[in-house]
Amino acid sequence: MWKNQVIWIDWAFLGRSQNIASRLGVRYYHLDYFSEKPKKIFVFLRYFLASIRTISLIISKNPRILIMTGTPPFPHFIVYFLSKIKTIKYVIDTHGGYFDDPKFQILPSLRKKIMEVAFFHIVTNDVHKNIVEANNGRAIVLGVLIERNDSIKEYKFENGENFVWIASYSPDEPLDIVFDVAKRMPNVNIYITGNIKKAPKRFVDLCRNFKNINLTGFLPTEKYISYIKGSTAVIALTTLDNTMQRGAYTALSYNIPIITSNWRLLREIFYKGTVHIENNSIELEDAICKVCNNLDEYKKEIAELNIINTQVFNGIINNIKEKLHNGLEME
């Protein structure tokens, strides 16, 4: 049904996008021009090349519906104006940064119009759904994504308790609290994921002073999942409210306990098999102790939560498929 009619274009590879696209059965294109180079001097060239490639894909593939991720907003500007001369609907998968990141809050009048004209938005929570609807748009809430990669084996860590901290070195990640924890808990190993090129030099230098802090660098999908499967628990923290944690729902997908931030959204979604903390080292240390001392109970609870969320996730995916199908039938 979807072949050559619905495609997904991202300006950088995103696991969430690929997951949803795969579940929907649509072709996923990611345009990774210099994405490994965070320096600002590459931004203009990256956006220029991605803009040309986006237009080329739309012309060559001739989709009737195009799905895009919410950040950065520049692809939406291109597709919005193209939709004036070409029959095409667009869907925006809007993450927290689309609403909260100051650098993306440009051309507010145009953003509002794009939000209104979009076929619909996929959002991670009701707060963002309300924002879309307040701007005369339509939205579907898809918070937790359930992943399934049963063929990937768990990573065999060294002896001891091994916690995987899912990071991307974004400003909202309170990574500095790791040092006090590592100092007070020398028998606990903490593996921090993410592209080290994007990490502050000071942070990387400090990590070298601790044998139990390991910077993994960017992990390919299979290794990333194997680390999560082999961990005692996953740590996924943010200082921003209404921000979904992909690391947390990936852990949920594989029945791995979670330590995450004490925000309402995260409490409501991850209400079993999870410890919620106030993003400080004392509470993180306490959370690690709780998980280690009650591991069987946390694993039992997270497995129960996985079953519940799998049913919800499948229902929402079917709803999105139905909307896309109806959008194609409307023409």
N, C-alpha and C positions, 0 to 999 in steps of 0.2 A: 504493500500500500504506500510505503513512504519513499520508495526509490525515486530519486530525482525530483521529488516534490517537496520534501522537507530536509533541510540540512542545518547543521550547527557550526558556527564559526566563532572561534576564540582567538584573541590576539596573543595568547600564551597558553601553554598546556595547563589544564586544571583537572585534577582527578575527579572532582565533583561533576564537572560538565561531561567528562567522558563517561562516567557512570550513568548519568541520566540519559545521555544520548544512546548509550548501549541498551538501556532498558526500554527506551522508546523505539529502538530499531532504526535510528536515523544516522546518517553519515556525519562523522565528527572531523572537522578541520581545525588544527591549531597552528597559528602562524608565529613561530618562535624566532622572530628576527632579533638577534642580539639579546635575548631574554636572560642569558647567563651573565650579561654585563650590566650591572645596576647603575653604572655611572651615567650622569645626566647628559653627557655629550652624545650618547647613543639614542636618546629618546626621540629626537626629531627624525633621525634616519629610520629608526624602528617603526615609528608611526607612519612615516611616508610610505615605506615598503609594504606595511600591513594594509594601508588604505588602498594602494594599487591592487594588492592581491585580493582583498575583499571584493572590490568592484569586479575584478576578473572572474572570481568564483561565481558571483551572482549572475554575470553575463553568460558564462560558459555552462554552468549547471542549471541555470534558469529555474530555481526553486519557486514554489508558490508560497511557502512559509519558510522564514529564516529565524533560527533561534540563536541568540547571542547572550554572553555573560554581561552582567551589569557594569563591571569596571574593566578598563576605562570606558567613559561614555562616548568617546569619539566614533566608534563603529556605529552607534545609534544615530549620530548626526548624518553619517553617510547614507545609511539605509533609509532614514526618514525622508531625505530629499530624493533618493532614488525611487521611493514608493510613490512620489508625485508623478513620475513619468513611466513607471513600470508597475504592473499589477503584482504586488508582493505584500504579504502580511509578515509582521515580525513579532517575536516573543522575546522578552528579556528576563533572564535568570538573574535576579537582583540580590546581591550579597550586601552585607552590612556597610561596606565601604561606599556603595552607591548612594547611600543616604547620609553617611556620617563623615566620610573622609573629606576634609576641606579642599584638597587639591582637585577633587572631582566635582565640586559645586560651582561649575562655570556655566554661563549662559542659562540662568535659571528659568527664563521664560520659554526657551526652546526645550529644556529638559521637561518642563511641565507639559508642553504640547506633545512631546514624544511619549511621555507616560500615558497621556490620554489616548493617543492614536494607536498605541501598541495593541496587538490582538489580545494578549494578556501578559501578565508578569508571573514569574515563579518566585516566591519569597520564602524566607526561612521562619517567619513568625508573624503573629497577628498585628504587632505594632507597625511593621512595614507594610502589611496588607492594608491597614487603615490609611497610611500615608498615600499609597497608590490610589485607593478609592476616593480619598479626599481630593485628588487631582483628576477625578473622573475616569480613572483607569480601572482595570479588572485584574484580580490577582488570585492565585492559588497558593496555599501554604504547603511547602514541602520542606520540613525541617530536617528530619533524620533520613539519611540514605543508608540502605542496607546493602552491604557488599557481600559477594560470594566468590571466593577463590579457594575452593577446597583442595586444589592440587598443590598449593604452596605449603611447604612444610615450615614448622616453627624454627626460628633461629636458635641455635644451641649456645646460649651465653655461658660465661664462666660461672663458677659456683657463687652462691649468694643471691641476694634479691636484686633484680634488674628492672629498672623503671625507664620507659621510653618517653621522653618529653618531646611532643610534636611541636616544632617551631618553624617559623619562616623568617625570623629576625625582624618582624614588624614592630612598630612602636608600641602596640598594645600588649606585647608579651612581656610579663614581669620576670625576665630571665635572671636578673641579678640576684634574686633570692636564692638561687641554687647554691651559691658559695657558702653561706652559713649552714645550709642543710648538709652539703658535702663534708664540711669540716666536722660537724657534730655526728654524722652518720657514716664513718669511714667504710663500713661493711656493706653499704648500699651503693650500687652502681647506677649512675644516671647517664643515659644516652640521649643526647640532644640532636634532633634531626635538623635538616635545612641547609641550604647553600651557604657555605662558610664565607663566600665572597660578599655576601650581604650582611654579615655579622660585623658589629663594631670591633675594631682592632683591639681596643682595651678589653673587651669581653673575651676574645679569643686568647689574648695573652694571659689573662687571669685563669682561664680554664686549664692552662698548661701546668699550673701549680697544684692540681688535684688529680691524683691517680684514678679516682672514682668518678670523674666527669669525662665523658667521651663525646667529642663532636663528630658525628657520623658523616657530615657533608650531605649533599643531596643523595637520596636513595632511590634507585629505580623501583618501580612499582612492586615487583616481586620481593625484593629485599626489604622494602619498607613494610610490606605486609608480614613478612617472616619475622621481622623485629617485633612487631606488635603481637603476633601470635606467641612468640617466645617470652614475652615480658611478664613480670609479676603484675604490673598495672601500667596504664598510660596516663601521662600528665598532659593536660591541655588547658592552658590558662589564658585569660584575657582581662584587660582592665576596662574593656568597653562593654556596656550593656547591650542587649539585643544582638549579640554576635554569636552565631552558631559555631561550634567547634568540630571541624571535620575529623580531627584526631580522636575526639570522643566518640563520634558515631562509627568510626572505623573500628575502634576498640569494641564497641557494643556489637558490631557485626560478627566479631570472632570471640564473643563471650569473655572479654578481658576487662577486669575492673577499671574504673576511671577515677582520676582525681581532677576536678575542674573547678572553675571559679563560682563564687556564690552569688550568681545573678538569677533573677526570677525565671528567665527563659530556660537556663540550664538546669535549674531545680525542677521545673515542671516537666522537662523532657527526660532528663537522666535522674529519675527519682528512685531507682534501685541500683544496687551494685556500684554506687558512686559516693565519693566523699567530696563535699563542696567546701571550699576554703576562701579566705579573704585576701588571697594573693600576698601573703607574707611568709617568711621562712619558718616561723614558729608553727603556724597552722599547716604548712606543707610537711614539716617533720612529723607532726601529730597524725596527719592523714596517711603518711607512709607507714607509720607504726600501726594504725588501725587496719590498713589493708593486710600488712604482713601477719598480724596477730589473728585476723579473722578471714583469711584468704578463701577458705572453702565456702563460707557464707556469702562473701561478696561475689564469688563466681556463680553460685547458685542464683543469686538475685539478678545478676547481669544476664544470665541465660534466660530467665523468665521475662526480663524486659526486652530482650531480643525477639522473643516470640511475639510479644504484643506489637512491637514496632514494625516487624516484618509484615504483619497483616495490614497495618495502617499504611505503610509505604507502598505495598502492592495496590491497595485501593486508590491511592493518590495517583500513582503512575497510570493506572487504567483510566482515571478521570482525565488526565492530561492527554492520553492517547485519543480519548473520545472527543475532546475539544479540538485537537488537531484534525481529526477525521471530519468533524462537522465543518471546520474552517475550509477544508478542501471541497466539501460537498456544496458549500454556499456559493461557490463561484460558478 
